[in-house]
Amino acid sequence: MENKKIIEINGVKMEVDLRKAKTVSEYKVGDSIKVLMKDYSGYNVHHGQIIGFTEFENLPTIDILYVKDNYSSAEVSFLAFNEKTTDIEIAPCHEYELKFSSGELLGKIDRQIVQKEEEIRNLKSRREAFLRYFINKEV
């Protein structure tokens, strides 16, 4: 029994054989990770990459780029993860786990860019109309 350990996760007890279990205690730049984040509806897992380490004297920080991928949009964000980070955990991402499709993700981002460009064109048109009919109007 010395090679086995009981781990409880959310009320479910599992016996782990420590001879076969793998513990990761070190991360390096380029490692794929999972980012567990708490939000208004609970916890969600996002895929990420460690992109750097910032060696602040008092608060060393892991720099992470992660993707929030949902049905209609994709958000690529940065995270500074350190000992003061709350409601967020990181874990290694196993090679067999299904990851997002880069093509689909880029397609979602491109659609968001087109939408924002249309919003900009609309705002410029409204600004021009305001200047024409309110500012340059002769009294």
C-alpha positions in Angstrom: 0.0 0.0 0.0 3.0 2.3 0.3 3.0 2.8 -3.5 -0.6 3.8 -3.6 -2.4 7.0 -2.5 -6.1 7.8 -2.0 -7.0 11.1 -3.7 -10.5 12.6 -3.3 -11.9 15.0 -6.0 -15.3 16.4 -5.4 -16.4 13.5 -3.2 -15.0 10.8 -5.5 -12.2 8.8 -4.0 -9.6 7.3 -6.3 -6.6 5.1 -5.6 -3.5 6.1 -7.5 -0.5 3.9 -8.1 2.4 6.2 -7.4 4.8 4.0 -9.4 2.8 4.9 -12.6 1.5 8.3 -11.7 3.3 11.3 -13.1 3.7 14.5 -11.2 4.8 17.7 -12.9 6.3 20.2 -10.7 8.2 22.2 -13.3 7.0 24.0 -16.3 9.0 25.4 -19.2 8.3 28.0 -21.9 6.3 26.3 -24.7 4.5 23.8 -22.4 0.8 23.2 -23.3 -1.4 23.6 -20.2 -5.0 23.7 -19.1 -6.2 26.8 -17.3 -9.1 26.3 -14.9 -10.9 29.6 -14.3 -13.8 30.5 -12.1 -16.4 32.8 -13.7 -20.0 33.7 -13.0 -21.3 30.3 -13.9 -18.7 28.1 -12.2 -15.4 26.8 -13.5 -14.3 26.5 -17.1 -11.2 24.9 -18.6 -9.3 26.7 -21.4 -6.2 25.6 -23.4 -3.1 27.6 -23.0 0.6 27.9 -23.6 3.3 29.1 -21.2 5.0 31.9 -23.2 7.4 33.2 -20.6 8.5 33.7 -17.0 8.8 37.1 -15.4 11.3 37.1 -12.6 9.9 39.8 -10.4 11.9 39.9 -7.2 8.9 39.6 -4.9 6.4 37.8 -7.1 7.8 35.5 -9.8 5.1 35.1 -12.5 4.3 32.6 -15.2 3.2 34.4 -18.4 0.4 32.4 -20.2 -1.5 32.9 -23.5 -4.8 31.1 -23.4 -7.9 30.7 -25.6 -11.5 31.0 -24.6 -13.2 29.3 -27.4 -17.0 29.2 -27.5 -19.7 28.7 -30.1 -19.5 32.0 -32.0 -16.3 33.7 -30.9 -12.8 33.1 -29.8 -10.9 35.2 -27.3 -7.1 35.0 -27.0 -5.9 36.4 -23.7 -2.9 36.8 -21.5 -2.6 35.7 -17.9 0.0 36.6 -15.3 -0.1 33.6 -13.0 1.6 33.8 -9.6 1.1 33.0 -5.9 -1.4 35.8 -5.5 -3.6 34.6 -8.4 -7.0 33.5 -7.1 -9.7 31.4 -8.7 -7.4 30.1 -11.3 -5.4 26.9 -11.5 -3.0 25.5 -14.1 -2.3 21.9 -15.0 -0.3 20.1 -17.7 -2.2 19.4 -20.9 -1.8 15.8 -22.0 -0.9 15.0 -25.6 -4.0 12.9 -26.2 -6.4 15.6 -25.2 -8.5 17.1 -27.9 -7.4 20.7 -28.6 -9.1 23.3 -30.6 -8.8 23.5 -34.4 -6.4 26.3 -35.3 -8.3 26.9 -38.6 -11.7 27.2 -36.8 -10.2 29.5 -34.2 -8.6 31.8 -36.8 -11.9 31.8 -38.7 -13.8 33.0 -35.6 -11.2 35.7 -35.0 -11.3 36.8 -38.6 -15.2 37.1 -38.4 -14.8 39.2 -35.3 -12.3 41.5 -37.1 -14.7 41.9 -40.0 -17.5 42.7 -37.6 -15.4 45.3 -35.7 -14.3 46.9 -39.0 -18.0 47.3 -40.0 -18.7 48.9 -36.6 -15.8 51.4 -37.3 -17.2 52.2 -40.8 -20.6 52.7 -39.3 -19.3 55.1 -36.6 -17.3 57.1 -39.1 -20.4 57.5 -41.3 -22.4 58.7 -38.3 -19.6 61.1 -37.3 -19.5 62.5 -40.9 -23.3 62.9 -40.9 -23.2 64.7 -37.5 -20.5 67.1 -38.8 -22.3 67.8 -42.0 -25.8 68.4 -40.6 -25.1 69.8 -37.1 -21.7 71.4 -37.1 -21.4 72.8 -40.6 -25.1 73.8 -40.7 -25.6 77.5 -41.6 -27.9 79.4 -39.3 
